[in-house]
Amino acid sequence: MKIKILLMIPLLIAALIFSLLYFELPSNLLRPVFHADSINRWAGEYGLDPLLVTSVIKVESNFIRRARSQRGAVGLMQILPSTAKELAPGLGFADYSKVDLEDPDTNIRFGSFYIKKLMTDFKNNPILSIAAYNAGETKVNSWYLQNPIVSVEFADIPYGETRNYVKNVLKTYQWLLRIQKLKKTINPGK
């Protein structure tokens, strides 16, 4: 068994180097995931794949916990205070003013809850749900309901920024799935 693993190591290294060069895998996807405990906890609580939550965090803030956007979005998952205020009662926060969106655990909790809500609202359609996370549910509903399509493609999103955002989140998610599969191949018992 050990000999088999030792023979696989050079192949895996070559495959990783090839994928980095050929597929332009962002090297920072290979770092350990920050806040993995919170991601796993809240993704599990809301029935989400932790890798999807990780992908949103990567694209939204690149794991910078005090990130702030020009529009006022806060933290790892870039939650707008107005969105957090709407979500707070569903999360059991009676006093929204005490919510600290810069706290990673709180931010991941709100972001995961919001993704779950959007997935429910958009019948588990990841493209529409992620588009709504970026552009807002009202905007996605307005263009989607004007022309409901059986299957939505990236090209159907009329906003360039949102189209690129969805592509980046789903591309990151696919890479994380591949990395997870590779890790399971290397360590089958884990």
PECORHU-V475625 format. One record per residue. N is the residue number from 1. RES is the residue in one letter. PHI is phi in whole degrees, -180 to 180 (none if undefined). D_LAST is the distance of its C-alpha to the last C-alpha in Angstrom with 2 decimals. Layout:
# PECORHU-V475625
n=N res=RES phi=PHI d_last=D_LAST
n=N res=RES phi=PHI d_last=D_LAST
This chain:
# PECORHU-V475625
n=1 res=M phi=none d_last=16.07
n=2 res=K phi=-64 d_last=16.39
n=3 res=I phi=-64 d_last=19.37
n=4 res=K phi=-61 d_last=17.67
n=5 res=I phi=-66 d_last=15.04
n=6 res=L phi=-62 d_last=18.04
n=7 res=L phi=-72 d_last=20.00
n=8 res=M phi=-78 d_last=17.48
n=9 res=I phi=-58 d_last=17.40
n=10 res=P phi=-61 d_last=21.01
n=11 res=L phi=-66 d_last=20.54
n=12 res=L phi=-66 d_last=17.67
n=13 res=I phi=-63 d_last=19.85
n=14 res=A phi=-63 d_last=22.82
n=15 res=A phi=-64 d_last=21.14
n=16 res=L phi=-66 d_last=20.15
n=17 res=I phi=-62 d_last=23.72
n=18 res=F phi=-59 d_last=25.22
n=19 res=S phi=-66 d_last=23.44
n=20 res=L phi=-63 d_last=24.51
n=21 res=L phi=-79 d_last=28.05
n=22 res=Y phi=-79 d_last=28.44
n=23 res=F phi=-98 d_last=26.67
n=24 res=E phi=53 d_last=27.42
n=25 res=L phi=-65 d_last=23.92
n=26 res=P phi=-61 d_last=24.60
n=27 res=S phi=-62 d_last=23.22
n=28 res=N phi=-74 d_last=22.57
n=29 res=L phi=-76 d_last=19.77
n=30 res=L phi=-88 d_last=17.76
n=31 res=R phi=-70 d_last=18.31
n=32 res=P phi=-63 d_last=16.02
n=33 res=V phi=-79 d_last=16.89
n=34 res=F phi=-77 d_last=19.55
n=35 res=H phi=63 d_last=19.77
n=36 res=A phi=-59 d_last=16.19
n=37 res=D phi=-61 d_last=16.76
n=38 res=S phi=-67 d_last=19.95
n=39 res=I phi=-61 d_last=18.68
n=40 res=N phi=-64 d_last=15.90
n=41 res=R phi=-62 d_last=18.56
n=42 res=W phi=-78 d_last=21.37
n=43 res=A phi=-63 d_last=19.68
n=44 res=G phi=-63 d_last=18.34
n=45 res=E phi=-59 d_last=21.85
n=46 res=Y phi=-105 d_last=23.51
n=47 res=G phi=69 d_last=21.26
n=48 res=L phi=-108 d_last=20.40
n=49 res=D phi=-74 d_last=17.47
n=50 res=P phi=-57 d_last=16.47
n=51 res=L phi=-69 d_last=16.58
n=52 res=L phi=-69 d_last=20.19
n=53 res=V phi=-62 d_last=21.12
n=54 res=T phi=-61 d_last=19.71
n=55 res=S phi=-63 d_last=21.81
n=56 res=V phi=-63 d_last=24.85
n=57 res=I phi=-61 d_last=24.55
n=58 res=K phi=-59 d_last=24.24
n=59 res=V phi=-75 d_last=27.31
n=60 res=E phi=-68 d_last=29.26
n=61 res=S phi=-133 d_last=29.08
n=62 res=N phi=54 d_last=26.74
n=63 res=F phi=67 d_last=25.22
n=64 res=I phi=-91 d_last=28.68
n=65 res=R phi=-66 d_last=28.97
n=66 res=R phi=-102 d_last=32.79
n=67 res=A phi=-62 d_last=33.28
n=68 res=R phi=-139 d_last=36.41
n=69 res=S phi=-94 d_last=37.79
n=70 res=Q phi=-64 d_last=41.49
n=71 res=R phi=-85 d_last=41.52
n=72 res=G phi=101 d_last=40.24
n=73 res=A phi=-68 d_last=36.59
n=74 res=V phi=-126 d_last=34.62
n=75 res=G phi=81 d_last=31.23
n=76 res=L phi=-57 d_last=27.78
n=77 res=M phi=-101 d_last=28.24
n=78 res=Q phi=51 d_last=31.99
n=79 res=I phi=-89 d_last=33.38
n=80 res=L phi=-73 d_last=37.15
n=81 res=P phi=-55 d_last=38.86
n=82 res=S phi=-65 d_last=40.77
n=83 res=T phi=-67 d_last=37.60
n=84 res=A phi=-61 d_last=36.16
n=85 res=K phi=-63 d_last=39.47
n=86 res=E phi=-68 d_last=39.23
n=87 res=L phi=-81 d_last=35.66
n=88 res=A phi=-51 d_last=36.28
n=89 res=P phi=-61 d_last=37.94
n=90 res=G phi=-68 d_last=35.13
n=91 res=L phi=-100 d_last=32.75
n=92 res=G phi=84 d_last=35.15
n=93 res=F phi=-96 d_last=36.76
n=94 res=A phi=-73 d_last=40.46
n=95 res=D phi=-115 d_last=41.50
n=96 res=Y phi=-61 d_last=39.99
n=97 res=S phi=-62 d_last=41.72
n=98 res=K phi=-91 d_last=39.32
n=99 res=V phi=-80 d_last=36.27
n=100 res=D phi=-104 d_last=34.91
n=101 res=L phi=-71 d_last=33.30
n=102 res=E phi=-80 d_last=32.52
n=103 res=D phi=-70 d_last=30.14
n=104 res=P phi=-56 d_last=26.63
n=105 res=D phi=-63 d_last=25.41
n=106 res=T phi=-64 d_last=28.64
n=107 res=N phi=-63 d_last=28.63
n=108 res=I phi=-67 d_last=25.13
n=109 res=R phi=-63 d_last=26.20
n=110 res=F phi=-64 d_last=29.39
n=111 res=G phi=-64 d_last=27.87
n=112 res=S phi=-66 d_last=25.19
n=113 res=F phi=-60 d_last=27.95
n=114 res=Y phi=-67 d_last=30.19
n=115 res=I phi=-60 d_last=27.78
n=116 res=K phi=-60 d_last=27.33
n=117 res=K phi=-60 d_last=31.12
n=118 res=L phi=-67 d_last=31.71
n=119 res=M phi=-62 d_last=29.28
n=120 res=T phi=-68 d_last=31.24
n=121 res=D phi=-62 d_last=34.57
n=122 res=F phi=-105 d_last=33.83
n=123 res=K phi=51 d_last=32.41
n=124 res=N phi=61 d_last=28.82
n=125 res=N phi=-85 d_last=30.19
n=126 res=P phi=-65 d_last=27.92
n=127 res=I phi=-66 d_last=30.71
n=128 res=L phi=-66 d_last=33.29
n=129 res=S phi=-65 d_last=31.05
n=130 res=I phi=-71 d_last=29.97
n=131 res=A phi=-61 d_last=33.59
n=132 res=A phi=-68 d_last=34.79
n=133 res=Y phi=-61 d_last=32.43
n=134 res=N phi=-85 d_last=34.22
n=135 res=A phi=-96 d_last=37.76
n=136 res=G phi=105 d_last=38.12
n=137 res=E phi=-63 d_last=38.23
n=138 res=T phi=-63 d_last=42.03
n=139 res=K phi=-64 d_last=42.13
n=140 res=V phi=-66 d_last=39.53
n=141 res=N phi=-60 d_last=41.37
n=142 res=S phi=-64 d_last=44.66
n=143 res=W phi=-82 d_last=43.80
n=144 res=Y phi=-73 d_last=41.56
n=145 res=L phi=-71 d_last=44.07
n=146 res=Q phi=-68 d_last=46.87
n=147 res=N phi=-147 d_last=45.21
n=148 res=P phi=-65 d_last=42.39
n=149 res=I phi=-113 d_last=40.60
n=150 res=V phi=-60 d_last=38.46
n=151 res=S phi=-125 d_last=35.71
n=152 res=V phi=-99 d_last=35.65
n=153 res=E phi=-112 d_last=35.03
n=154 res=F phi=-54 d_last=34.83
n=155 res=A phi=-62 d_last=38.45
n=156 res=D phi=-76 d_last=39.57
n=157 res=I phi=-80 d_last=38.86
n=158 res=P phi=-77 d_last=42.29
n=159 res=Y phi=-104 d_last=41.22
n=160 res=G phi=-57 d_last=40.15
n=161 res=E phi=-62 d_last=38.21
n=162 res=T phi=-69 d_last=36.27
n=163 res=R phi=-59 d_last=35.76
n=164 res=N phi=-67 d_last=34.27
n=165 res=Y phi=-61 d_last=32.15
n=166 res=V phi=-62 d_last=30.61
n=167 res=K phi=-58 d_last=30.07
n=168 res=N phi=-66 d_last=28.34
n=169 res=V phi=-64 d_last=26.02
n=170 res=L phi=-70 d_last=25.06
n=171 res=K phi=-66 d_last=24.82
n=172 res=T phi=-61 d_last=22.47
n=173 res=Y phi=-60 d_last=20.39
n=174 res=Q phi=-63 d_last=20.28
n=175 res=W phi=-65 d_last=19.23
n=176 res=L phi=-64 d_last=16.37
n=177 res=L phi=-63 d_last=15.24
n=178 res=R phi=-65 d_last=15.64
n=179 res=I phi=-63 d_last=13.76
n=180 res=Q phi=-61 d_last=10.73
n=181 res=K phi=-64 d_last=11.18
n=182 res=L phi=-63 d_last=11.72
n=183 res=K phi=-62 d_last=8.58
n=184 res=K phi=-68 d_last=6.69
n=185 res=T phi=-70 d_last=9.53
n=186 res=I phi=-72 d_last=9.26
n=187 res=N phi=-120 d_last=5.73
n=188 res=P phi=-62 d_last=5.62
n=189 res=G phi=-83 d_last=3.81
n=190 res=K phi=-107 d_last=0.00
